[in-house]
Amino acid sequence: MTSSKPQFVEERGQKVKLNNLCSRGKSSLRQKDVSNDGPYAVYGASGLVGTMASFQNAVPYVAVVKDGAGVGRASACEANTSVLGTMQALIPSEGIDRDYLLHLVRSLHLGDGFSGSTIPHIYFKDYGKLPVRLHSPAEQKRIVDIFASIERQIKVSKQQLDQLDFLVKSRFVEMFGDLKSDTN
């Protein structure tokens, strides 16, 4: 009896350092520099923080929170946008899918292991040396599509949970009345 390799494991990919797949983008803005005077989005650790008349990064990229409470959290940013200095822009190298890079960075769990009263910091010069798997562009796309499908399923499930929660609350009000409006 022969054992076959599982079909979902097409290849293991080449082991490389993260900094072979991306480079540091610009991320020098301060919150007070955001003037809300233009069409270009500026992102901070909590999402969109404003707009500007110019931008720092011309291509789609990954932004990583490099200090503070959300340290290590990664998000995808579109072209012609900027990030605050509390974040690090990672520009994908040629042949690297931005969303593949996003999932790679998330898989590194860069924010894990920080505790205590000091403000945690991470630096690209350090985490850029971490080993990751480089796959062909076609395999990168396949991996991204799998994660996108899972994320869509999660979104639908969350919507279903919200609807079920609303249903339970509605039934409660039907059975016992609205306790908020009953002040007697």
VODRENVO-334941 format. One record per residue: residue in three letters; x, y, z of N, C-alpha, C in turn. Coordinates in steps of 0.2 Angstrom, whole numbers, plus 2048, in hexadecimal, padded with zeros to 3 digits. Atoms other than C-alpha are relative to their C-alpha. Layout:
BEGIN
ALAXYZXYZXYZ/...
This chain:
BEGIN
MET8047FA800800800800804806800/THR7FC7FA8008078117FB7FC806803/SER8037FA7FD8048218048018067FB/SER7FF7FB8058018307F9800807804/LYS8007FA7FD8048427FD7F9803800/PRO8067FD8007F484C8028008057FA/GLN8017FC8067ED8557F2801807802/PHE8007F97FE7EC8657FC807803801/VAL7F97FE8007FF8667FE8037FF7FA/GLU7FD80080680486A7ED808800800/GLU7F97FF7FF8158707F2802803806/ARG7FF7FD7FA81E8758018038077FF/GLY7FD7F98018268857F9807800802/GLN7F97FE7FE83788C7FB801804806/LYS7FF7FD7FA83D89180C8058067FF/VAL7FC7FA8008438A380C7FE805806/LYS8017FB7FB8448B28177FA8057FE/LEU8057FB8028358BE8188028067FC/ASN7FD7FA8048408CD8128027FE7F9/ASN7FF8028078438C38027F98017FC/LEU8068008048308C57FE7FD807801/CYS8037FA7FF82D8D7803806805802/SER7FB7FA7FE8368E88077FC804804/ARG8037FB7FC8338F58137FD8067FC/GLY8037FA80382790380D800806805/LYS8007FA7FC8259148137FA800806/SER8057FF7FB81C917824803805805/SER7FD7FB7FB82292782C7FB805802/LEU8057FB7FE81293182E7FE7FF808/ARG8037FF7F980C93783F7F98027FF/GLN8077FE8017FA9398437FF8077FF/LYS8017F88017FC94C8448018027F8/ASP7FF7FE80780294B8327FA7FF7FB/VAL8068028047F194482B7FC806800/SER8037F98017E99548247F97FF7FE/ASN8068018037D994C81D7FE8057FA/ASP8007FB8057DC95780E8007FD7F9/GLY7FF8038067DC94A8007FD7F97FF/PRO8048068017D693A7F88047FA802/TYR7FC8067FF7E492E7FE7FF7FE808/ALA8018037FA7E092380D807800804/VAL7FA8017FB7EC92381D7FD7FB805/TYR8028057FB7EB913828804800806/GLY7FD8017FA7EF91183A7FF7F9803/ALA8018077FD7EF9028467F97FE800/SER8078028007DC9038477FC8017FA/GLY8047FF8067D89068358018077FD/LEU7FF7FA8037D591582B800806805/VAL8007FA7FB7DA9258347FF8077FD/GLY8017FA8037D89328278038007F8/THR7FD8008077DE938815805805800/MET7FB7FB8027EB94280D8008027F9/ALA8007FE8077EF94B7FD8067FC7FC/SER7FB8048037FE93F7FA8007F9803/PHE8008077FD80292D7FE8087FE800/GLN7F98037FF8129238038017FA7FC/ASN7FF80780380F9127FB7FC7FF7FA/ALA80380080780B9117E87FD7F97FE/VAL8038078028078FE7E87FD7FD806/PRO8038047FB7FC8F27F28057FD805/TYR7FB8027FC8058ED8027FD7FD807/VAL8028037F98048E5814802805805/ALA7FE7FC7FB8048F08238007FC807/VAL7FF8047F980A8E9834801805805/VAL8007FB7FB8078F28448077FE804/LYS7F98017FE8198F484B801802807/ASP7FF7FF7F88168FA85D7F9801803/GLY8077FF7FC8088FB86A7FC7FA801/ALA8048057FF7FA8F186E7FE7FB7FB/GLY8028058067F68E985D8067FE7FC/VAL7FA8028048088E58598007FA7FD/GLY80080780480A8D884C7FA7FF7FB/ARG8068018047F98DA8448018037F9/ALA7FE7FE8077FA8DB8317F98017FD/SER8067FF8047ED8E28258028027F9/ALA7FF7FF8077EC8E48127FE8087FF/CYS8027F98027ED8F680B8018017F9/GLU8007FF8077EA8FC7FA8058057FD/ALA7FB7FB8037F59067EE7FE807801/ASN8017F97FF7F79187F07FD802807/THR8027FE7F97F5919803806800804/SER7FB7FF7FB7FF91C8127FE7FD807/VAL8028037F9801915824804805804/LEU7FD7FC7FB80691E8348077FC802/GLY7FA8037FD81791B83C8007FB805/THR8018057FB81090F8487FF7F97FC/MET80180680580E9038398067FF7FB/GLN7FB80180581B8FB82D7FD7FE7FA/ALA8038028068168FA81B8057FB7FD/LEU7FC80580481D8EA8127FD8007F9/ILE8017FF80881E8EC7FF8027F97FD/PRO7FF80680381C8DB7F68058007FB/SER7FB80180682B8D67EB7FC7FE7FA/GLU8038028068278D37D97FF7F8800/GLY80280780081E8C27D77FD7FE806/ILE8038027F98178C37E97F9803800/ASP8077FD7FF8048C57EB800803807/ARG8017FC7FA8008D27F87FC7FC805/ASP8048047FB7F38C78008037FA803/TYR7FC8067FD7FF8B8801805802805/LEU7FC7FD7FB80B8C380A7FC802806/LEU8047FE7FA7FD8C98167FF7F9804/HIS8018067FD7F98B781A8077FD803/LEU7F98037FE80C8B281C802804807/VAL7FF7FC7FA80E8C18287FC7FE806/ARG8048027FB7FF8BC8328027FA803/SER7FE8077FD8058AA834806801804/LEU7FA7FF7FC8158B183C7FE802807/HIS8027FE7F980B8B784B805804803/LEU7FA7FB7FE8178C684D7FE803807/GLY8027FC7FA80D8CD85C8007FB806/ASP8018047FA80D8BD867807800804/GLY7FA8007FC8188BC876801807804/PHE7FE7FA7FC8178CE87C7FB801805/SER8057FF7FA8108D288D804805805/GLY7FD7FC7FC8148DD89B7FE8087FF/SER8027F98008148F089D8048047FB/THR7FD7FC8058208F58907FC8007F9/ILE80380080781A8FA87E8047FC7FC/PRO7FC80480481E8EC8738028037F9/HIS7FE7FE8068278EF8638037FA7FB/ILE7FD80580582C8E48538038047FB/TYR7FC7FD8058388E98468017FB7FA/PHE7FF8048068398E38348077FD7FF/LYS7F980380184C8E18358007FA804/ASP8008077FC8488D38427FB7FB7FD/TYR8058058038388CB83B8017FF7F9/GLY7FE80180783E8CD8298047FA7FF/LYS7FB80680084B8BF82D7FC7F9801/LEU8048077FE83D8B28327FF7FC7F9/PRO80180580683B8A38267F98007FE/VAL80780180382C8A281B8007FC7FA/ARG80180480682689780C7FE8057FA/LEU8027FC80682789F7FB7FD7FB7FB/HIS80380480581B8977EF8008037F9/SER8007FD80781989A7DC7FA804800/PRO8067FB80080D8A87D77F97FC7FF/ALA80680480180089B7D27FE7FD807/GLU8028037FA8018927E37FE806805/GLN8027FB7FC8018A37EC7F88027FF/LYS8077FF8027F08A77E37FC7FB803/ARG8048067FD7E98967E87FF801807/ILE8007FF7F97EE8997FA7FB806802/VAL8047FA7FF7E68AB7FA7F97FE7FF/ASP8078028027D68A47F27FD7FB806/ILE8028047FA7D58978007FE804806/PHE8017FC7FA7D78A380E7FA8057FE/ALA8067FC8017CA8AF8057FA7FC801/SER8068047FF7BE8A18047FE7FF808/ILE8018017F87C089D8177FD807803/GLU8027FA7FD7BE8B081B7F98027FE/ARG8077FF8027AE8B18117FB7FC804/GLN8048047FC7A78A281B800803807/ILE8007FD7F97AC8AA82B7FC806800/LYS8057FA8007A38BA8267F97FE800/VAL8078028007938B18227FE7FD806/SER8028037FA7948A78327FF805805/LYS8017FB7FB7968B783C7F98047FF/GLN8077FC8027878BF8337FA7FB803/GLN8058057FE77D8AF8377FF800808/LEU8008007F97828B08497FD807803/ASP8037FA7FE77D8C284A7F88007FF/GLN80780180176C8BE8427FD7FC805/LEU8038047FA7698B084F800803806/ASP8007FC7FA76E8BB85D7FA805800/PHE8067FB8007618C88577FA7FC800/LEU8068048007548BA8557FF7FE807/VAL8018027F97578B48677FE806804/LYS8037FA7FD7558C686D7F98027FF/SER8067FE8027468C98637FB7FB804/ARG8048057FD73E8B986A7FF801808/PHE8007FE7F97438BE87C7FB806801/VAL8057FA8007398CF8797F97FE7FF/GLU80780280172A8C68727FE7FC806/MET8028047FB72A8BA8817FF804807/PHE8007FD7F972E8C68907FF8087FF/GLY8017F980072C8D88898078037FF/ASP7FA7FC8017398E5886802803807/LEU7FF7FF7F97418E6897803808801/LYS7FD7F980074A8F78927FA805801/SER8067FB80073990088F7FB7FF806/ASP8058017FB7308F889E804803807/THR7FD7FD7FA7359048AD7FC7FF806/ASN8058017FA7268FF8B88027FA804/
